[in-house]
Amino acid sequence: MRFAPLAVSVSLAALAAACGANGQDAPAAGQAGTPLETRPANGANQQPAFAGQTRAPAVRTEAVLTHTVVASGLDHPWGLALLPDGRWLVTERSGSLRIIGADGAKGAPIAGLPRVDARGQGGLLDVAVGPTFGQDRLIYWSYSEPREGGNATSVARGRLSDDGARVENVQVIFRAMPTYDGDKHFGSALAFDRSGHIFITLGERSDRPMRPQAQDLASHMGKTIRVNLDGSVPQDNPFVGRQGALPEIWSLGHRNMQGVAIASNGDVWTVEHGTRGGDEINLDQAGKNYGWPDAAYGVEYAGGAINTGETQRAGTEQPVYYWDPVIAPGGMTFYDGAMFPGWRGNLLVAGLKEKHIARLVLENNWVVGEERLLTDLGERVRDVAVGPDGAVWAITDEANGKLVRLATR
C-alpha cells in the first residue's frame, strides 16, 4: 500500500450580493475571494446567468490528508458501492463485478451477470446496493446491453448469493430506448430515494443525429429516469398520461450524466459532461428541461458554437454550477461522515480529465466554495463514496485501476 500525505490549511469564502435565474431563489449573498479556476474559459464570451454559477472561490481543509492505495490491478473500474459488512462492490467496464475488502482483498469476478457491450464508453457501469439488501440481498447495476441493431443502457437487479460468488434471479428492470449502434454516452448512475424509487441517469449517445433526442419525450436518451424498484412506473412521475411521452422520464435535456446523488432532504442532484466547457451540476427536478443541446455552456470539441450558441433559453433550467474548462465528472456523492465534520452536506464529484475529487461547498443550494482533493494521485477518478468511518473512497479509471482511501493521517 502507498501512503501520500497532503498538508492543507483553511480558507473561508466571503459573500456578496447576486441575482437568481429561472425562478430559483437568488443566493442571499454572492461570492468574493480568489476563484479556484484561473485558466481561460473555452466559451470566452459567455457570461454566467448569476454570480457564483462558475469559478467558485477556493476553500481548503484544515487537516492533513493521506491517501492509501488499497487495491490495484482493476480493469477500468466504473462503479463503487458499499456493502453493509464494510466491503466494496466494484464494477470493471469490461464486464466484471468484484467484491473488494477494506484490507484490499480482491474477490474473483461474480458470476451470473448478463453480457455487456464493452466498446468505447460502454460496458458494465454503475452498481448500487438495494435499500432492502438486509432482507433480500438485492443489488442493482447498469450496463450497455448488446441488442439487435446496436445497444443501449439497461438496468438489472439480482440477489447476491450468501457467499458473494454470484448473482441469482437476475431481472432487467429498465431498458432505455431506442436502440442505437454507437459506443458513447451511455450515462449511467443509480441512486435510491426514501420512497422506493430508483433514479437512473442516461446520456444522449453523443453523435449529432442523436443529440435532438435529449429534447424528445418519446426517447429515453438524455433523460433522468425514475422507476419503482421493480421497474414499474410511479404514477406521480411528471409525464405519466401525456400523449407521446415515455412515463419513466423524470427530467430531460441532459448530455451525458454519470453521477447522481440524493440529498438528505430528498432533492435529486445530477452531474453531466459538457463538451469543451459546460460540465454541469443540476438540481434535477420533476418535469424540468435542462437545455441540451439548445442551451449549453462551452464550445464544440472542434471549436465553434454549440447549435446557435445560446447559454440560456426560455423554458429551460440553468445549472446550479458549471465548469469551463471541464473536469469531466464521473460519479458523485454527498458527504455525511464523521471524519470531516466541516464537509457535511458538501458534494464530492469525481474528476476524470483533471484527475481529482472536487469538493463543492453548498449553501442554500448554491456553490460557495470549491476544493480539489486527491490531486497527488495523478489518475482519472471515476467514482467516489464515503466509508463507514467517514473516510472518502474512490476508484480510478485506468488499465491498472485502483481503489483508494482518503483520510486524515
N, C-alpha and C positions, 0 to 999 in steps of 0.2 A: 504494500500500500504506500502511496505517496502523499506526503503532507506538504502543504504550501501555505504559510501564514501570510495574511494580508492585514496590515495595520491601517485603520481608518479612524477619522475623527468626526466630529459632529458639526453640521452647518444647517441653520434653520432658514426657511424661506419666509420673507416678509410678504405682505399682501397689499394690493391697491385696487381701485375700482375697475369694473369691467362690465361688458354687455352680454346678454344672453342671445340665444339663437333658436329659431324654430319652436318657439313656445316653451322651451325649457327655462326654468328659473335661472337668472344670472347668478354667478358666484357672488357672494356678499362682498368679496374683495378679490382683486386680481393679483398678479404675481409681480414681485420685484426680486432682484438678485441675479446672479450670473447664470445664464442658461447652461445646462449640461452640454447640449449640442451646439457646436460652433462652426461646423462645416457649412459651406454654401448649400442652399436648398436646390433641388433639381427644378422644382417649379418656382423659378427665380422671381417671377412677377406675381405669384399667388399670395394672397393675404388670408390669414385665418379668419374664421367667421366671428370669433370672440377672443378676448385676451386669455392667454393660458391654454389655448387649444393645441399648441405645439411648443416645443423647446422650453419645457418646464425648468425652473431653477434647480441647480444641483443640490442634493442633500447627501449627507454622509452619516454612516452609522458609527456611533461611539462604542466601538468594540474591536477586538482582534479576531478576525475571521480566519478559519482554517478549512481548506478543502482536502478531503480524503478520497482517493480513487478506490472504491470498494470492490468493483468488479470491472473487468475489461474483456476484450475479445468478442464483443457483441456485434452483430451484422446490422449496421444502421438501425439501432433501436428507435422506436417511434412513440410508443405509449407506455405510461408508467402508472401503476395503481397499487395502493397499499392494501394488503390482506390484514384481517383482524389479528393475526398472530405476529405481525411486525415484518413479515417477508413481503417482497415486492413481485407483482406481475409485470413483466416487461415484454412488449412485442418487438419482433425484428421484422423489418419491412419485407424481407424475402419470404416470410410466412410462418416463422416460428414464434411460439409463445412460451416463455420460461418463467420459473419461479427462482428468484434470487434472494438469498438470505441477507440480513443486515451485516452478517460476517463475510459476505462475498461468495458464499457457496452457491454455485450456479447449477440449476437443475437441467435435465435433458429437455428437449422440446416436448411440450404437452401434446398428446395425441388427440385426434378427433376433430380438429378444426377443418373447415372447408378450404378448398383450393383458392388461391389468390392470383390476381394478375399483377405481377410484380415488375412491370415495365415502368420506366420513368419514375414518376412520383407515386405510382401505385404500389399496392401490396397490403400487408397486414398493418393496420393503422392504430387507432386508439383502443384502449381496454379500460373497463370500469368494473369495480366490484359492486354487485347489485345491493340495493338498500335492504333487501331481506336475506342477505347472504347467510346470516346466522341461522336461519330456518331452512333455506333451500339450497344454499351454496351456488346460487346463480351468478355467473359473470357475463358481461356483455362486451362485444368488440365490433369494430367497424373495419371494413376491408374493401378493396377494389375487387369486385366479383367478376370473373370472366363469364361472358354471356354470348349468345349467338349474335353476331354483328358487332361485338365490341365489349364494353364493360361499363360498370357504374358502381357507385358506393352502395354497399349494403351493410346492415347491422344484424348480428346474430346474438343469441344467448344460449348458454348451456350450463349444465351442472358440473362444477369442478369436482372430480372424484375425491373421495376421502384422503387418498394418498397423493393427490395433486398430479397424477400422471396423465390424466386425460380429461376431456370434456364429454359429457354424456347428454343425450336427448337434445341435440342441437336443433335450434329453431331459428330460421331467418324471420325477424320481426319487421324489417323495413327494407325495401328496395327502391333506391332513387331511380326515377325515370325522367327522360328517356335514356335508353342505352346509347352509348356513343363510342366510336372506335378512336380513343385518344389515350394519352399517357400522363395528363396533367390535371391539377386542381380537383382532386377528389374530396377536399376537406381533410380530415373529418374528426371532430372531437365529440365526446359524450359527457353529459352531466345529468344528474337526477335532482329534481326538486323535492320538496317535502310532501307533495300531494300525489305522488305515484305516477309522475311523468318522467320521460327521458327526453332530453334535448339533444339533437343531432345537427351538427353544422356541416354544410356542403359547399363545395366550390362550383364555379360555373363552367369548368372544363377548359378554360383558358383561350382556346382557339377563337379567332374572330367570329366565325359563323355561330359559335355557341354563346358568345357574350350577351346578346339580347335576351337570352333565356333567363338571365337573372331578374329581368323585369316581367317575365311571363308567368302568371299564376297557374298555367296549365303544365308547368315544368317544375321539377324539384331543384333544378340547377341554380346555384347561387342563393340558397334559402337556408334559414334556420327551421328545423322541423321539430314538432312537439307531438309525441305519441304516448299512449299508455305503455306500461312495461311489457305488455303482450303484443304491442304493435297496433292495437286498435286506436281509433281516433277519438280524442276527447271532444265532447260535444260543445265545449266552450272555446274551442280553437277559433281564431278570428275569421277564417274564411269558410267555415262549415256552412253549407247551404247556398253558397254563392255560385251561380252558374259559371262553369268553365274554370273553376279554381280547385286545386287539389287540397283536400281538407286537412292534410297533415301539416301544411305550411303555417309557421308562426310569424315569420318576417321575410322580407325579400330585399333584393338589390345589393347582394353581397358578392365579393370577388372570390376569395379563397380563404375560408375560415378554418384555422387549425387549432383554435383554442376557445374554450367556453368555461365559464365559472359562475356558480350561483352564490350570490351574497347571502349573508345571514338573514337579511330581511326578505329574501326571495327574489330579488332583482337578478335578471339574467344579463351577463356581460359576455361579449364575444370579441375576438381579435382576428383581423384578417390581413392578408398580404396585399400591399399595393404593388404598383409597377416600379418605376424609378421615382420613389416618393409615394406617400399615401398609405403606408401601413396604418390601420385604424383600430382604435378601441371604441366599441359601441355599447351603450346601454340598450340592450336588444329587447324591444317591447312589441307586444302583440299587434300584428297588422301593420306595422310601420315599414316604410321603404327607405333603405339606406343608400340609395342613389346609384350604385354601379350598374352600367357603365356611363350613365348620363351625367353624373356629377361625381368628381373624384379629384383628389389632390395628387400632385406629381405629374410626370410625363410618360409617354410611351418608352419602352425599352430602347427603341431605335431613335428616340428623340421626337419632339413634336407633341402636339396636344392630344389628349385622350378625347376621342369624339370631338365635340365642339369646344373643349377646354373649360367647361363650366366646373366650378367647385361648389356651387350652391344652385339648387333648383327647387322651385315651389313643389310642395308635396313630398319632399324627401328630407330625411333627418341628417343632421351634421354629426360627425363622430365626436365623442367626448374629447378624444385626443388623437393626434396623428403624428407620425414620424416622417420627416423628409430631411436628409436621406433615411432610407429604410433600415430597420434592424432585421427584417424577415422573421416575423414572430411565429413561434411554434405554439406549444401549449401554455396555459396559464392557470393560476390558482390564487385564491385569497389566502393571505397568511392569517392563521388563527392559533399559532403555537405559543408556548410558554418561554422558549429560549430567547426570543427577541420581542419583548412586550411592546416596544415602540413601533413595531411593524404591524401590529394587529389592525386588520381592515385594509392593509395595503395589497395591491395587486402585484404578483410576481409573474413576469412574462418571459418565456424562453426566447432567446435571440439566436437565430441561425447564422445569418450573414455577419453580424457584429460580434458573435461568439461571447455572449454574456447573458446574465439574467437581469432584466430591467425591473427595478423596484419602483413602483409608482405610488406615491403618497396621495390618497384621496381625501378630499374634504367636501362634504355635501355633494358627492358625485362629480367633483371636478378634480383634475390632476393639479396638485400644487407643488410637487417635487418629484425628482427622478434620480435614481442612483443605479450605477452599473456594478453588478456583483459577478464573481467568478471570472473576472477578466483575465486572470493569470493562467487559467487552464488552457486557453488558446484553441478551443474546439467548439464546433457548432452545437449549441444547446437546443435540444429538440423538445423536451418536456420537463416540467418542474412540479414538485409535490412537497408536502410537509409531512415529516415523520412524527411518530408518537411523542417524542420529547421536544418537538419544535424545531429540530434541525431541518434544513432545506435539502431536498434530494433532487437530482437532475440526471438525465441521460443525454449522451452526445451522439449526434447523427454522423457517425464516421464508420469507415470499414472496420476499424478497431474501436467500436463504440464502448463507452464507459458508463458505469453507474457511479455517481459522485455524491458525497455528503458534504454539505457546507454547514459549519457550526462555529460556535465560539471555541477558542482554544481551551 
